[in-house]
Amino acid sequence: MKLMKYVPMLVGVALTVFAYQRFGWQGVLVVTGGIVMWALLHITRTMKVMQNAANRPIGYVGSAVMLNAKLKPGMTLLHVIAMTKALGEQISAKDVQPEIFRWTDGTQSRVDCEFADGKLVQWALFRPVQADDANGATGAPAP
């Protein structure tokens, strides 16, 4: 999977070579313009996600249960930050793989997400024990 990070670069080089062989320097300029546009769009999206996350507390999410329902294996950390609109609270040690981030909502429910190489591997939802649940309440009214 580590080869996947080189694929866009290899595709760009292949397109540039093809454009030069087929259209000369004009083709190279068109392909280079397209690559620059793609890079600018990617950077703009990343900056917008980070700008939205800067306005929220670290590790906060509106609903941990809804976040848990929306998560899928293989999602990037950037996608999860875009969904929560907040940076996750880093639980694991810095620069150690896998990275573990936590998002908590107002009811103290939390989702712990484990990322390996920037991709979501697994996650777990933790909900606090309610006072009724702790006393063994059955949902019937008290006499």
C-alpha positions as CSV (number, residue, x, y, z in Angstrom):
1,M,0.0,0.0,0.0
2,K,2.9,2.4,0.4
3,L,3.2,2.5,-3.4
4,M,-0.2,4.2,-3.6
5,K,1.4,7.5,-2.6
6,Y,3.6,7.5,-5.7
7,V,0.8,6.7,-8.2
8,P,-0.3,10.4,-8.8
9,M,3.3,11.4,-9.5
10,L,3.8,8.5,-11.9
11,V,0.5,9.3,-13.7
12,G,1.6,12.9,-14.0
13,V,5.0,12.0,-15.5
14,A,3.3,9.5,-17.9
15,L,0.8,12.1,-19.0
16,T,3.6,14.7,-19.5
17,V,5.6,12.2,-21.6
18,F,2.6,11.3,-23.7
19,A,1.6,14.9,-24.2
20,Y,5.1,15.8,-25.3
21,Q,5.3,12.9,-27.8
22,R,1.8,13.6,-29.2
23,F,1.6,17.4,-29.1
24,G,5.1,18.7,-28.3
25,W,5.7,21.5,-25.8
26,Q,2.1,22.8,-26.1
27,G,0.9,19.4,-24.7
28,V,3.4,19.6,-21.9
29,L,2.1,23.1,-21.0
30,V,-1.6,21.9,-21.0
31,V,-0.8,18.8,-18.8
32,T,1.4,20.9,-16.4
33,G,-1.5,23.4,-16.1
34,G,-3.9,20.6,-15.3
35,I,-1.5,19.2,-12.6
36,V,-1.1,22.6,-11.0
37,M,-4.9,23.1,-11.0
38,W,-5.4,19.7,-9.3
39,A,-2.8,20.5,-6.7
40,L,-4.4,23.9,-6.0
41,L,-7.8,22.4,-5.6
42,H,-6.4,19.8,-3.2
43,I,-4.6,22.5,-1.1
44,T,-7.7,24.7,-1.1
45,R,-9.9,21.8,0.2
46,T,-7.4,21.0,2.9
47,M,-7.1,24.6,4.0
48,K,-10.9,25.0,4.1
49,V,-11.2,21.8,6.3
50,M,-8.5,23.1,8.6
51,Q,-10.1,26.6,8.8
52,N,-13.5,25.1,9.8
53,A,-11.7,22.9,12.4
54,A,-9.9,25.9,13.9
55,N,-13.2,27.4,15.0
56,R,-14.2,24.4,17.2
57,P,-12.7,22.9,20.4
58,I,-10.2,20.1,19.9
59,G,-11.8,16.7,20.3
60,Y,-15.5,17.9,20.2
61,V,-18.2,16.5,18.0
62,G,-21.9,17.3,17.9
63,S,-22.9,13.6,18.2
64,A,-20.5,10.8,18.8
65,V,-23.2,8.2,17.9
66,M,-23.8,9.8,14.5
67,L,-20.0,10.0,13.9
68,N,-19.8,6.3,14.8
69,A,-22.5,5.5,12.2
70,K,-20.8,7.5,9.4
71,L,-17.3,6.1,9.9
72,K,-15.9,3.6,7.3
73,P,-12.6,1.7,7.2
74,G,-10.1,3.4,4.9
75,M,-11.3,6.9,5.5
76,T,-8.5,9.5,5.7
77,L,-7.9,11.6,8.8
78,L,-8.8,14.6,6.6
79,H,-12.2,13.2,5.8
80,V,-12.9,12.5,9.5
81,I,-11.8,16.0,10.4
82,A,-14.1,17.4,7.7
83,M,-17.1,15.3,9.1
84,T,-16.5,16.4,12.7
85,K,-15.4,20.0,11.9
86,A,-12.9,19.6,14.7
87,L,-9.4,18.2,15.2
88,G,-9.3,15.1,17.3
89,E,-7.7,14.9,20.7
90,Q,-4.6,12.8,20.2
91,I,-4.5,9.9,22.6
92,S,-1.5,8.0,21.3
93,A,2.1,9.3,21.6
94,K,3.1,11.8,19.0
95,D,4.6,10.4,15.7
96,V,3.8,6.8,16.8
97,Q,1.9,4.4,14.5
98,P,-1.0,3.7,14.8
99,E,-2.3,7.1,15.8
100,I,-5.4,7.2,18.0
101,F,-7.7,10.3,18.1
102,R,-10.8,10.9,20.3
103,W,-13.9,12.9,19.6
104,T,-16.3,13.5,22.5
105,D,-19.8,15.1,22.5
106,G,-21.8,17.0,25.1
107,T,-23.1,13.8,26.8
108,Q,-19.6,12.5,27.3
109,S,-20.0,9.8,24.7
110,R,-16.9,9.4,22.7
111,V,-15.4,7.8,19.6
112,D,-11.8,6.6,19.6
113,C,-10.4,6.3,16.1
114,E,-7.3,4.4,15.2
115,F,-5.4,5.6,12.1
116,A,-2.5,3.7,10.4
117,D,-0.6,5.7,7.8
118,G,-3.4,8.3,7.8
119,K,-6.2,5.7,7.1
120,L,-8.9,4.7,9.5
121,V,-8.4,1.1,10.6
122,Q,-10.8,0.7,13.5
123,W,-12.9,2.8,15.9
124,A,-15.0,2.3,19.0
125,L,-17.9,4.1,20.5
126,F,-18.0,4.5,24.3
127,R,-21.1,5.8,26.1
128,P,-21.3,6.7,29.7
129,V,-23.4,4.6,32.1
130,Q,-26.6,6.4,32.9
131,A,-27.7,6.7,36.5
132,D,-30.9,4.7,35.8
133,D,-28.8,1.9,34.2
134,A,-26.4,1.8,37.1
135,N,-29.2,1.2,39.6
136,G,-30.8,-1.5,37.5
137,A,-33.9,0.4,36.5
138,T,-36.3,-1.5,34.2
139,G,-38.0,1.5,32.8
140,A,-41.1,1.0,35.0
141,P,-42.2,4.0,37.1
142,A,-41.1,4.0,40.7
143,P,-43.9,3.2,43.3
